[in-house]
């Protein structure tokens, strides 16, 4: 499984958990982890020029 696939799978697991209505503290932790995953996905996207779209560079 690639890094991208692992990140996307973890993101989906966390989003599913949010739908279950966790408590405030758990929700905060899940949102923190989702932010970290989104940052990692953005870094992966930036490291793969031409795959996610042309920025005109």
ABEGO torsion letter per residue (X at the ends): XBAAAAAAAAAAAAAAAAAAGBBAAAAAAAAAAAAAAAAAAAAAAAABBGAAEBAGX
